[in-house]
Amino acid sequence: MTKTVLVTGGAGYVGSHCCKAFSEAGWNVVVYDSLARGWREFVCWGDLVEGDLLDSDALDRVFDRYKPDAVAHFAALAYVGESVEKPGMYYENNTLGTVRLLDAMAKAGCGKIIFSSTCATYGVPQKVPMTEDLPQNPINPYGMSKLFVEKVLDDYDVAHGIKSVKLRYFNAAGADPDGQVGERHEPETHLIPLCIEGVLNDSFTLTINGTDFDTRDGTCVRDYIHVMDLASAHLKALDYLDAGGASDAFNLGTGTGTTVLEIVEAVERVSGKAVPRQDGPRRPGDPPALVASAEKAERILGWKPVQSDVDSVIRSAWNWHLKEVERKKA
């Protein structure tokens, strides 16, 4: 019998790619999304139910109608700068919205959830590569709103037996190699799409935020992971919970750091064109390096990234953005 997964935020970047992976693995997919920051055309697998996380009645209706066996929870606001300016919006949407979702799950007897968390829950790491046992000290409301959810999930496990896997992403990047979905944000703040914007748009110049970090070329080091590798981790997490796994948390990264300048050079290599750029000041609170240890995910979930080498990531993103240019012309 086919099992059903309810995907909140399934019209967004990572959520839509995971919907593809779930569907191709035989899960029946139902997307629950307000479309405030998602894209209707990204819902290519399963039904779309438009609704807000804060709407308890709408959540109850979707659980009653579809009776999902598990939830994959991506719906969240995710701009660090915006969270500093509007913390209440982040705590309401990300944290309180998840409480509403968990209440609906408890009421419906749905006992499994995969949570899209973030390395931002660690703040400035005490060591690199980062393991799951590091202290979690977020330095912005976005990271704190996600950490609060992790704590809430633990409490709902005790109170209601809802098992959770918290997946702490590092830098999601790239696009579906088949070109069905890709990375689209408004506004766009992620490095790879901004580099590509510089190649495709004569009027755009990339600003490199900080060139004096204690790294090999002075720019920030980050761990870029292909979004389809992220999707495979979510699928393995679903299988893990489906087999009776206990609540747990996992870092998702490659264990390899890439500097901002190395990303710029990779975009130039793949596109064959220069990325116009200028140096700018550091962003407040930017750690010099964020790199994951994904050993635990490999050991327990049996997961390893297989398409996250930098050129593969960039190539998939480049092809998607070229397709977007054609879409806008049409």
C-alpha positions in Angstrom: 0.0 0.0 0.0 1.4 3.4 -1.0 2.3 5.7 1.9 1.6 9.4 1.9 4.0 12.2 3.0 2.7 15.7 3.6 5.3 18.2 2.5 5.0 21.7 4.1 6.8 24.3 2.0 6.9 21.8 -1.0 6.6 24.7 -3.4 9.9 26.1 -2.3 13.5 25.4 -3.3 14.6 22.4 -1.2 11.0 21.2 -0.6 10.2 20.9 -4.3 13.4 18.9 -5.0 12.5 16.6 -2.1 9.0 16.1 -3.5 10.6 14.8 -6.7 12.7 12.3 -4.7 9.8 11.1 -2.5 7.6 10.6 -5.6 10.2 8.7 -7.5 10.7 6.5 -4.5 7.0 5.6 -4.5 5.6 7.9 -1.8 2.3 9.7 -2.5 3.1 13.4 -2.1 0.8 16.1 -0.9 2.1 19.7 -0.7 0.9 22.2 1.9 2.1 25.7 1.0 0.8 29.2 1.4 2.7 30.2 -1.8 3.9 33.3 0.0 7.4 32.4 -0.9 6.9 29.3 -3.0 6.0 28.7 -6.6 2.9 27.1 -7.9 4.7 25.7 -10.9 7.2 23.9 -8.6 4.5 21.6 -7.5 5.0 18.9 -10.1 4.4 15.8 -7.9 1.1 15.3 -6.1 -1.7 17.6 -4.9 -1.2 21.2 -3.8 -3.2 22.4 -0.8 -2.9 26.1 -0.3 -2.8 26.9 3.4 -0.9 28.7 6.2 0.9 26.9 9.0 -0.8 29.2 11.5 -4.3 28.0 10.3 -5.1 25.1 12.6 -8.4 24.4 11.0 -6.8 24.1 7.5 -4.2 21.8 8.9 -6.8 19.6 10.5 -8.7 19.4 7.2 -5.6 18.3 5.3 -4.7 15.6 7.8 -8.3 14.4 7.8 -8.5 14.3 4.0 -5.1 12.8 3.2 -4.2 10.9 6.4 -0.5 11.2 5.8 1.9 8.6 7.3 4.6 11.2 7.7 5.4 14.9 7.4 8.4 16.5 5.8 8.5 20.1 7.1 10.2 22.7 5.0 7.8 25.7 5.4 9.8 28.6 7.0 11.1 32.1 6.5 14.8 31.9 5.9 16.5 35.3 5.4 19.0 36.0 8.2 18.9 39.8 7.7 15.1 39.9 7.7 15.0 37.9 10.9 17.1 40.5 12.6 14.8 43.3 11.5 11.6 41.3 12.1 12.2 38.7 14.8 8.5 38.4 15.7 7.6 37.3 12.2 10.2 34.5 12.3 9.2 33.2 15.8 5.6 33.3 14.7 6.0 31.6 11.4 8.8 29.2 12.0 8.3 28.3 15.6 4.7 28.9 16.4 3.7 27.6 12.9 5.5 24.3 13.7 3.7 24.0 17.0 0.4 24.3 15.1 1.6 21.6 12.7 2.6 19.3 15.5 -0.7 19.8 17.3 -2.5 18.8 14.1 -0.2 15.7 13.8 -0.9 14.7 17.4 -4.7 15.1 16.8 -4.5 13.0 13.7 -2.2 10.3 15.1 0.6 11.1 12.6 3.8 10.2 14.4 6.7 10.9 12.1 8.3 14.2 10.9 11.4 15.2 9.0 12.4 18.7 10.0 14.4 21.1 7.7 16.8 22.6 10.3 20.0 24.5 9.7 23.6 24.8 10.6 22.6 28.3 11.8 21.5 26.7 15.1 25.2 26.3 16.0 26.1 30.0 15.5 29.9 30.5 15.4 31.2 26.9 15.7 33.8 25.9 18.2 35.5 23.6 15.7 35.4 22.7 12.0 34.3 20.2 10.6 31.2 20.6 12.7 29.7 17.6 14.5 26.2 17.3 15.9 27.4 17.4 19.5 28.7 21.0 19.3 26.9 23.6 21.4 24.0 25.3 19.7 24.3 29.1 20.2 22.5 30.8 17.3 23.5 34.4 16.6 20.3 35.5 14.8 16.6 35.1 15.2 16.4 32.8 12.1 18.8 30.3 13.7 17.1 30.6 17.1 13.6 30.1 15.6 14.9 26.8 14.2 16.6 25.7 17.4 13.4 26.4 19.3 11.6 24.0 16.9 14.2 21.3 17.6 13.5 21.6 21.3 9.7 21.6 20.7 10.1 18.4 18.6 11.8 16.7 21.5 9.0 17.7 23.8 6.3 16.4 21.4 8.2 13.1 21.2 7.9 12.8 25.0 4.3 14.0 25.1 2.8 12.5 22.0 5.3 9.9 20.7 6.0 11.9 17.5 9.4 10.8 16.2 11.5 13.4 14.4 14.6 13.6 12.3 16.2 17.1 12.4 18.3 17.7 9.3 20.8 20.6 9.8 21.6 21.8 6.3 24.7 23.6 5.3 24.6 25.5 2.0 22.0 24.0 -0.3 23.0 24.6 -3.9 22.4 23.5 -7.5 19.3 22.4 -9.2 17.4 19.3 -10.4 19.6 17.9 -13.3 16.4 17.2 -15.3 15.6 20.9 -15.1 12.0 20.5 -13.7 12.7 22.6 -10.6 15.6 24.8 -9.5 16.6 27.6 -7.2 14.5 30.7 -7.3 14.2 33.2 -4.5 12.9 36.8 -4.4 15.0 38.5 -3.3 18.0 36.3 -4.1 20.7 36.3 -1.5 22.6 33.0 -2.3 26.1 33.2 -3.7 25.8 30.8 -6.7 22.6 32.4 -8.2 24.1 35.8 -7.7 27.3 34.8 -9.5 25.2 33.5 -12.4 23.2 36.8 -12.3 26.4 38.6 -12.8 27.2 36.5 -15.9 23.7 36.9 -17.4 22.9 40.5 -16.4 25.3 43.2 -17.6 24.0 45.6 -14.9 24.7 43.4 -11.9 27.9 43.3 -9.9 28.6 40.7 -7.2 29.7 42.1 -3.9 32.1 39.8 -2.0 31.3 40.4 1.7 34.7 40.2 3.4 38.1 39.5 1.9 40.2 39.5 5.1 39.0 36.3 6.8 41.6 33.9 8.2 41.1 31.5 5.2 43.2 30.4 2.3 42.1 33.3 0.1 40.6 35.7 2.6 37.0 34.9 1.8 34.4 32.8 3.7 34.5 29.1 3.5 31.2 27.3 3.2 30.0 23.7 2.6 28.0 23.6 -0.6 25.7 20.5 -1.0 23.8 19.7 -4.1 20.0 20.0 -3.5 19.4 16.5 -4.9 21.9 15.1 -2.4 19.8 16.8 0.3 16.7 15.3 -1.2 18.2 11.8 -1.0 19.0 12.4 2.7 15.4 13.3 3.4 14.3 10.1 1.7 16.7 8.1 3.8 15.4 9.9 6.9 11.8 8.9 6.0 12.9 5.3 5.6 14.7 5.5 8.9 11.6 6.7 10.8 9.4 4.3 8.8 11.6 1.4 10.1 11.0 2.6 13.7 14.1 4.8 14.2 14.4 7.0 17.2 14.3 10.8 17.1 17.7 12.2 16.1 19.6 15.1 14.5 22.0 15.0 11.5 24.3 17.4 9.8 24.0 17.4 6.0 27.1 18.6 4.2 30.1 17.3 2.2 32.9 17.8 4.8 34.7 19.9 2.2 34.8 23.7 2.4 34.8 26.0 -0.7 35.7 29.7 -0.5 33.6 32.4 -2.0 36.3 33.1 -4.6 36.5 29.4 -5.5 32.8 29.5 -6.2 33.2 32.6 -8.4 36.0 30.9 -10.3 33.9 27.7 -10.8 31.0 29.8 -12.2 33.4 31.4 -14.6 34.8 28.0 -15.5 31.4 26.5 -16.2 29.9 29.5 -18.0 33.0 30.6 -19.8 32.4 34.2 -18.8 33.7 36.5 -16.1 31.7 37.3 -13.0 31.8 41.1 -12.4 32.6 41.6 -8.7 33.6 44.1 -6.1 34.9 43.8 -2.6 32.6 44.8 0.3 32.7 44.7 4.1 32.0 41.6 6.2 28.4 40.9 7.1 27.9 41.1 10.9 28.3 37.7 12.5 29.7 35.8 9.5 31.9 33.0 10.7 35.1 32.5 8.7 34.3 28.8 8.0 31.2 26.5 8.2 31.9 22.9 7.2 29.9 19.9 8.2 31.0 16.5 9.4 28.4 14.2 7.9 29.9 11.0 9.4 26.8 10.5 11.6 24.4 10.7 8.7 26.5 8.2 6.8 26.7 5.8 9.7 23.1 5.9 10.8 21.1 6.8 7.7 23.5 5.3 5.2 23.7 8.6 3.3 26.6 10.1 1.3 26.5 13.0 -1.1 27.2 11.8 -4.6 26.8 14.8 -6.8 28.1 17.7 -4.7 31.5 18.3 -6.3 31.6 22.0 -7.0 31.5 21.8 -10.8 28.5 19.5 -10.8 26.6 21.8 -8.5 27.5 24.9 -10.6 26.7 23.1 -13.9 23.2 22.1 -12.7 22.5 25.7 -11.4 23.8 27.2 -14.7 21.6 25.0 -16.8 18.6 25.9 -14.7 19.2 29.6 -14.8 19.6 29.5 -18.6 16.2 27.8 -18.7 14.8 30.5 -16.5 16.0 33.2 -18.9 14.2 31.4 -21.8 11.1 31.1 -19.6 11.0 34.8 -19.0 11.4 35.6 -22.7 8.5 33.3 -23.6 
